[in-house]
């Protein structure tokens, strides 16, 4: 699992960053700016400007990370350190320096804030040390879960997690044989699929920070599902009266990776098929997904668009 890197390609880091002699955390995870909502056991990539470090490819042993739990500093396991460069309109822009992508795991014993509470009972913070020099702390607030469906834009060097094809930033949602659900390989009604995710929080029995899950253990939080058969729809928060997935919990042999197993409901009559793979760039308003499946708890939600094979239209019976 050392090679699983979660990166937030959607966060712009191209605003001018003054060169500093000390390392600086400039962005993190799937949100910006700080403070960051996090969950116990969540995988999070901190983007660090190395400062005066001449070689940005710093050995893993020269990088460490800590989580301030309100009373003491706790070390966070580091799964990967990699060099990355934000996308910029001008590659030579000095405001777009090479950064370190430092993937860490939030400790499972992080103090969790109450539901819908803006009161910080025990302020949390994150910091990274590069070659013995520590960044300033950045604010973080832990909640029971912060679900995020993993996509191809989040994950690099992930031979163990299949990638979809045809969709922009395809979600890591797979068939029972492990192949990706895609435009060329849509799901069918009644099929059981697996969505890979992060941020589902603690499980029962409990997981240990920095250790692979010994088995698939259910999450403590209860997650609900929402199925939206509209083309290219956005994620929606499921109602607490909605159905629960077949399983939501840890993925065996992985650190910080979860899975959500669910069954595809029948598409309504008239559901449009996804456009053929490879033709989307030439089609305005093309159908890149015809089902958006969302998962959520009382604390967080996320969703992803996938392709489902429409139900065949039956010919009306012949008149006699």
KADA-V8244 format. One record per residue. N is the residue number from 1. RES is the residue in one small letter. SS is DSSP state (~ for helix, > for strand, _ for the rest). PHI is phi in degrees with one decimal (* if undefined). BURIAL is # if it has 9 or more other ideal C-beta (glycine too) atoms within 8 Angstrom, else .. Layout:
N&RES&SS&PHI&BURIAL  N&RES&SS&PHI&BURIAL
This chain:
1&x&_&*&#  2&x&_&-61.3&.  3&x&_&-96.7&.  4&x&_&-87.4&#  5&x&>&-119.2&#  6&x&>&-97.5&#  7&x&_&-126.8&#  8&x&_&-97.2&#  9&x&_&-72.1&.  10&x&_&-79.0&.  11&x&_&-85.6&#  12&x&_&-80.1&.  13&x&_&-116.0&#  14&x&_&-91.8&#  15&x&_&-65.4&.  16&x&_&-58.2&.  17&x&_&-112.3&#  18&x&_&-66.6&.  19&x&_&-65.1&.  20&x&_&-121.0&.  21&x&_&-73.4&.  22&x&_&-103.8&#  23&x&_&-64.3&#  24&x&>&-138.8&#  25&x&>&-79.9&#  26&x&>&-106.9&#  27&x&>&-166.7&#  28&x&>&-163.4&#  29&x&_&54.9&#  30&x&_&-116.0&.  31&x&>&-145.6&.  32&x&_&-160.8&.  33&x&_&-89.2&.  34&x&_&-83.4&.  35&x&_&-77.0&.  36&x&>&-98.6&#  37&x&>&-77.1&#  38&x&>&-133.2&#  39&x&>&-134.8&#  40&x&_&-54.6&#  41&x&_&82.5&#  42&x&_&-69.6&#  43&x&>&-85.0&#  44&x&>&-143.8&#  45&x&>&-102.4&#  46&x&>&-98.6&#  47&x&>&-93.4&#  48&x&>&-118.4&#  49&x&>&-80.0&#  50&x&_&-66.5&#  51&x&_&74.4&#  52&x&_&-81.5&.  53&x&_&-66.2&#  54&x&_&-71.0&.  55&x&_&-104.1&.  56&x&_&-68.0&#  57&x&_&-83.0&.  58&x&_&-85.2&#  59&x&_&-58.8&.  60&x&~&-55.8&.  61&x&~&-70.4&.  62&x&~&-97.0&.  63&x&>&-123.3&#  64&x&>&-139.0&.  65&x&>&-141.6&#  66&x&>&-131.4&#  67&x&>&-121.9&#  68&x&>&-84.7&#  69&x&_&-93.8&#  70&x&_&104.6&.  71&x&_&-138.1&.  72&x&_&-141.7&.  73&x&>&-84.8&.  74&x&>&-122.2&#  75&x&>&-66.4&.  76&x&_&-106.7&#  77&x&_&-61.1&#  78&x&>&-105.6&#  79&x&>&-90.6&#  80&x&>&-162.4&#  81&x&>&-124.9&#  82&x&>&-140.7&.  83&x&>&-91.0&#  84&x&>&-144.1&#  85&x&>&-126.5&#  86&x&_&-61.2&#  87&x&_&-71.7&.  88&x&_&-136.4&#  89&x&_&-67.7&.  90&x&_&-121.5&.  91&x&_&-62.2&.  92&x&_&-89.0&.  93&x&_&-57.7&#  94&x&_&-67.2&.  95&x&_&-79.6&#  96&x&_&-120.9&#  97&x&_&-77.8&#  98&x&>&-67.0&.  99&x&>&-121.4&#  100&x&>&-96.2&#  101&x&>&-97.8&#  102&x&>&-107.5&#  103&x&>&-91.8&#  104&x&>&-124.1&#  105&x&>&-117.3&#  106&x&_&-67.0&#  107&x&_&-59.8&#  108&x&_&-69.7&#  109&x&_&-93.8&.  110&x&_&-60.2&#  111&x&_&-65.1&#  112&x&_&-94.9&.  113&x&_&-77.5&#  114&x&_&-63.8&.  115&x&_&-62.1&.  116&x&_&56.1&.  117&x&_&-106.1&.  118&x&_&-96.1&.  119&x&_&-84.9&.  120&x&_&-86.8&.  121&x&_&-73.4&.  122&x&_&-137.0&.  123&x&_&-60.6&.  124&x&>&-110.9&#  125&x&>&-158.4&#  126&x&>&-123.8&#  127&x&>&-149.5&#  128&x&>&-126.5&#  129&x&>&-111.0&#  130&x&>&-119.1&#  131&x&_&52.2&.  132&x&_&85.7&.  133&x&>&-105.7&#  134&x&>&-95.0&.  135&x&_&-73.8&#  136&x&_&-67.7&.  137&x&_&-72.7&.  138&x&>&-117.0&#  139&x&>&-68.1&#  140&x&>&-147.6&#  141&x&>&-134.0&#  142&x&>&-88.0&#  143&x&>&-124.3&#  144&x&_&-59.4&#  145&x&_&-156.2&#  146&x&_&-145.0&#  147&x&_&-63.4&#  148&x&>&-143.0&#  149&x&>&-74.9&#  150&x&_&-68.2&#  151&x&>&-124.8&#  152&x&_&-66.6&#  153&x&_&-81.7&.  154&x&_&-92.6&#  155&x&>&-113.4&#  156&x&>&-123.0&.  157&x&_&50.4&.  158&x&_&-123.7&#  159&x&_&-61.4&.  160&x&_&-87.7&.  161&x&_&-115.0&#  162&x&_&-63.1&.  163&x&_&-110.3&#  164&x&_&-79.2&#  165&x&_&-134.7&#  166&x&_&94.7&#  167&x&_&-89.3&#  168&x&_&-70.4&.  169&x&_&49.1&.  170&x&_&-61.2&#  171&x&>&-72.2&#  172&x&_&-84.2&#  173&x&>&-121.3&#  174&x&>&-127.5&#  175&x&_&-74.1&#  176&x&_&-65.4&.  177&x&_&-88.0&.  178&x&_&90.6&.  179&x&_&-80.6&.  180&x&>&-74.3&#  181&x&_&-73.1&#  182&x&_&-151.9&#  183&x&_&-60.9&#  184&x&_&-85.2&.  185&x&_&-137.9&#  186&x&_&-71.8&#  187&x&>&-76.0&#  188&x&_&-125.7&.  189&x&_&-58.5&#  190&x&_&86.0&.  191&x&_&-81.2&#  192&x&>&-90.1&#  193&x&>&-115.4&#  194&x&>&-124.0&#  195&x&>&-104.8&#  196&x&>&-89.0&#  197&x&>&-147.9&#  198&x&>&-127.6&#  199&x&_&77.7&#  200&x&_&-81.3&#  201&x&_&82.8&#  202&x&_&-71.0&#  203&x&>&-117.2&#  204&x&>&-132.8&.  205&x&_&-64.1&.  206&x&_&-72.8&.  207&x&_&-90.5&#  208&x&_&-110.3&.  209&x&_&-56.8&#  210&x&_&80.3&.  211&x&_&-114.1&.  212&x&_&-61.8&.  213&x&_&-67.3&#  214&x&_&-74.1&.  215&x&_&-157.8&.  216&x&_&-79.2&#  217&x&_&-112.6&#  218&x&>&-69.2&#  219&x&>&-69.5&#  220&x&_&-68.2&.  221&x&_&-66.9&#  222&x&_&-92.2&.  223&x&_&-109.2&#  224&x&>&-120.1&#  225&x&>&-122.4&#  226&x&>&-135.8&#  227&x&>&-115.4&.  228&x&>&-122.3&#  229&x&_&-87.6&#  230&x&_&-125.7&.  231&x&_&-65.1&.  232&x&_&56.8&.  233&x&_&-74.8&#  234&x&_&-84.6&.  235&x&_&-67.9&#  236&x&_&-132.2&#  237&x&_&-71.6&.  238&x&_&-67.5&#  239&x&_&-74.7&.  240&x&_&-66.6&.  241&x&_&-94.0&.  242&x&_&-74.1&#  243&x&_&-69.6&.  244&x&_&-94.4&.  245&x&_&-68.5&#  246&x&_&-61.7&.  247&x&>&-156.2&#  248&x&>&-142.2&#  249&x&>&-178.8&#  250&x&>&-71.2&#  251&x&_&-100.2&#  252&x&_&-57.4&#  253&x&_&76.6&.  254&x&_&-120.4&#  255&x&_&-97.9&#  256&x&_&72.1&#  257&x&_&-102.2&#  258&x&>&-121.1&#  259&x&>&-139.7&#  260&x&>&-125.9&#  261&x&>&-95.0&#  262&x&>&-148.9&#  263&x&>&-106.9&.  264&x&_&-74.8&#  265&x&_&-76.8&.  266&x&_&-63.9&.  267&x&_&-72.4&#  268&x&_&-68.7&.  269&x&_&-60.3&.  270&x&_&96.1&.  271&x&_&-62.5&#  272&x&_&-77.7&.  273&x&_&-75.0&#  274&x&_&-68.0&#  275&x&_&-64.7&#  276&x&_&-62.3&.  277&x&_&-60.0&#  278&x&_&95.5&.  279&x&_&-109.3&#  280&x&~&-58.7&#  281&x&~&-58.9&.  282&x&~&-95.0&.  283&x&_&-118.0&.  284&x&_&-76.5&.  285&x&_&57.8&.  286&x&_&-68.1&.  287&x&_&-82.4&#  288&x&_&-96.6&#  289&x&_&-154.0&#  290&x&_&-117.1&#  291&x&>&-141.5&#  292&x&>&-108.0&#  293&x&>&-104.8&#  294&x&>&-120.7&#  295&x&>&-125.8&#  296&x&>&-158.5&#  297&x&_&-120.6&#  298&x&_&-72.9&.  299&x&_&-105.8&#  300&x&_&-156.0&#  301&x&>&-155.4&#  302&x&>&-158.7&#  303&x&>&-152.6&#  304&x&>&-152.3&#  305&x&>&-92.0&#  306&x&>&-133.3&#  307&x&_&-107.7&#  308&x&>&-125.3&#  309&x&_&-68.7&#  310&x&_&-62.9&#  311&x&_&-67.6&#  312&x&_&-65.8&.  313&x&_&-87.9&.  314&x&_&-81.6&.  315&x&_&-69.0&.  316&x&_&-65.0&.  317&x&_&-62.2&.  318&x&_&-67.1&.  319&x&_&-70.5&.  320&x&_&-102.3&.
